[in-house]
Amino acid sequence: MEKLSNPKKTIEVIQKFNFGFQKKFGQNFLIDDHVLTKIMDGANVTKDDFVLEIGPGIGTMTQYLAERARKVLAVEIDTKLLPILQETLADYDNVEVLNHDILKVDINAIANQYNDGKPIKVVANLPYYITTPIIMGLFESGVPIDNITVMVQKEVADRMQVGPGTKDYGALSLAVQYYAEPYIIANVPPNCF
């Protein structure tokens, strides 16, 4: 199948399945090859890696991950996206889709089942409303994580990096800086979605 980073292909797939975006899931689909490549490079995904993808949408980033990783488990909450994912990811035998709410998934069990308890990589394009619960959940899960690469709103990315004493410093800033070394890979303009 042609890559979904081609905007025409994305529109074709969405129309074919008569997919309607659901505001409650904060859905947006990345359609820029350059940005997707930057994310892949930033995540440093290799053929030895197991990647947990949160919110694959129609499978755009999943295709890129599948070409680089040993195994990708894509966790998608929206049941309406499952038939789309079945088609768009049919060419990749190293991808499995799990229809579930990531906040209710036992990530430790996933790491053990798919990666023998070794560190995993996490990649996601996160909606604003659920960014903090997902990131905090990953940190608090105790799962061995090699790296987390997330696309978030610029304001959230900035908050992750601010220091104590600034107005935007809070629980997310503290947790991210305690567990990780946050940095911004790229700023993504709205026309990439």
For each residue, the residues with C-beta under 8 A, 3 or more apart:
1: 87 88 90 91
2: 6 9
3: 6 9 33 60 63
4: 9 10 13 29 31 58 59 60 63 88
5: 9 10 30 31 32 33 36 60 63 64
6: 2 3 9 10 31 33
7: 10 11 31
8: 11 12
9: 2 3 4 5 6 12 13
10: 4 5 6 7 13 14 29 31 58 60
11: 7 8 14 15
12: 8 9 15 16
13: 4 9 10 16 17 19 58 84 87 88
14: 10 11 17 19 29 58
15: 11 12 18 19
16: 12 13
17: 13 14 83 84
18: 15
19: 13 14 15 58 80 81 84
20: 80
21: 27 28
22: 25 27 78 80
23: 26 27
24:
25: 22 55 77 78 127
26: 23 127 128 129 130
27: 21 22 23 57 78 127
28: 21 57 125 127 193
29: 4 10 14 57 58 60 193
30: 5 35 36 57 60 61 125 151 188 192 193
31: 4 5 6 7 10 60 192 193
32: 5 35 36 188 192
33: 3 5 6 36 37
34: 37 38
35: 30 32 38 39 186 188 192
36: 5 30 32 33 39 40 60 61 64
37: 33 34 40 41 64
38: 34 35 41 42 185 186
39: 35 36 42 43 61 64 123 149 151 185 186
40: 36 37 43 45 64 65 68
41: 37 38 44 185
42: 38 39 149 185 186
43: 39 40 51 121 123 147 149
44: 41 121 147
45: 40 49 51 65 68 69 121 123
46: 49 68 69
47: 68 69 70
48: 70
49: 45 46 68 69 70 71 120 121 146
50: 69 70 71 72 73 111 114 115 118 120 121
51: 43 45 65 69 71 72 73 120 121 122 123
52: 73 75 107 110 120 121 122 123
53: 56 61 62 65 72 73 74 75 122 123 124
54: 75 102 122 123 124 126 134
55: 25 75 76 77 102 124 125 126 127
56: 53 59 60 61 62 74 75 76 81 85 97
57: 27 28 29 30 60 61 76 81 125
58: 4 10 13 14 19 29 81 84 85 88
59: 4 56 62 63 74 84 85 88 89
60: 3 4 5 10 29 30 31 36 56 57 63 64
61: 30 36 39 53 56 57 64 65 123 125
62: 53 56 59 65 66 72 74 85 88 89 92 95
63: 3 4 5 59 60 66 67 88 89 92
64: 5 36 37 39 40 60 61 67 68
65: 40 45 51 53 61 62 68 69 72 95 123
66: 62 63 69 72 89 92 94 95
67: 63 64 92
68: 40 45 46 47 49 64 65
69: 45 46 47 49 50 51 65 66 72 94 121
70: 47 48 49 50 94
71: 49 50 51 94 95 96 114 115
72: 50 51 53 62 65 66 69 92 94 95 96
73: 50 51 52 53 95 96 97 98 110 114
74: 53 56 59 62 85 89 95 96 97 98
75: 52 53 54 55 56 97 98 100 102 105
76: 55 56 57 81 82 85 97 98 99 100
77: 25 55 99 100 101 102
78: 22 25 27 81 82
79: 82 99
80: 19 20 22 83 84
81: 19 56 57 58 76 78 84 85
82: 76 78 79 85 86 97 99
83: 17 80 86 87
84: 13 17 19 58 59 80 81 87 88
85: 56 58 59 62 74 76 81 82 88 89 97
86: 82 83 89 90 97
87: 1 13 83 84 90
88: 1 4 13 58 59 62 63 84 85
89: 59 62 63 66 74 85 86 92 95 97
90: 1 86 87
91: 1
92: 62 63 66 67 72 89 95
93:
94: 66 69 70 71 72
95: 62 65 66 71 72 73 74 89 92
96: 71 72 73 74
97: 56 73 74 75 76 82 85 86 89
98: 73 74 75 76 105
99: 76 77 79 82
100: 75 76 77 104 105
101: 77 104 105
102: 54 55 75 77 105 134 137
103: 130 133 134 137
104: 100 101
105: 75 98 100 101 102 110
106: 109 110
107: 52 110 111 137 138 141 143
108: 111 112 141 142 143
109: 106 112 113
110: 52 73 105 106 107 113 114 120 143
111: 50 107 108 114 115 117 118 120 143 144
112: 108 109 115 116 117
113: 109 110
114: 50 71 73 110 111 120
115: 50 71 111 112 118 119 120
116: 112
117: 111 112 144
118: 50 111 115 144
119: 115 144 145 146
120: 49 50 51 52 110 111 114 115 143 144 145 146
121: 43 44 45 49 50 51 52 69 145 146 147 148 149
122: 51 52 53 54 138 145 147 148 149 150
123: 39 43 45 51 52 53 54 61 65 148 149 150
124: 53 54 55 134 148 149 150 151
125: 28 30 55 57 61 150 151
126: 54 55 130 131 134 135 150 151 152
127: 25 26 27 28 55 130 131
128: 26 131 152 153 156
129: 26
130: 26 103 126 127 133 134
131: 126 127 128 134 135 150 152 153 156 172
132: 135 136 156 171 172
133: 103 130 136 137
134: 54 102 103 124 126 130 131 137 138
135: 126 131 132 138 139 148 150 172 175 176
136: 132 133 139 140 171 172 175
137: 102 103 107 133 134 140 141
138: 107 122 134 135 141 143 145 148
139: 135 136 175 176 178 179
140: 136 137
141: 107 108 137 138
142: 108
143: 107 108 110 111 120 138
144: 111 117 118 119 120
145: 119 120 121 122 138 148
146: 49 119 120 121
147: 43 44 121 122 180
148: 121 122 123 124 135 138 145 180
149: 39 42 43 121 122 123 124 185
150: 122 123 124 125 126 131 135
151: 30 39 124 125 126 188
152: 126 128 131 156 157 160
153: 128 131 156 157
154: 157 158 187
155: 158 159
156: 128 131 132 152 153 159 160 172
157: 152 153 154 160 161 182 184
158: 154 155 161 162 168
159: 155 156 162 168 169 170 172 173
160: 152 156 157 172 173 176 177 182
161: 157 158 173 176 177 182 183 184
162: 158 159 166 168 169 173
163: 166 169 173
164: 169
165: 169
166: 162 163 169
167:
168: 158 159 162 173
169: 159 162 163 164 165 166 173 174
170: 159 173 174
171: 132 136 174 175
172: 131 132 135 136 156 159 160 175 176
173: 159 160 161 162 163 168 169 170 176 177
174: 169 170 171 177 178
175: 135 136 139 171 172 178 179
176: 135 139 160 161 172 173 179 180 182
177: 160 161 173 174 180 181 182
178: 139 174 175
179: 139 175 176
180: 147 148 176 177
181: 177
182: 157 160 161 176 177
183: 161
184: 157 161 187
185: 38 39 41 42 149
186: 35 38 39 42
187: 154 184
188: 30 32 35 151 192 193
189: 192
190: 193
191:
192: 30 31 32 35 188 189
193: 28 29 30 31 188 190
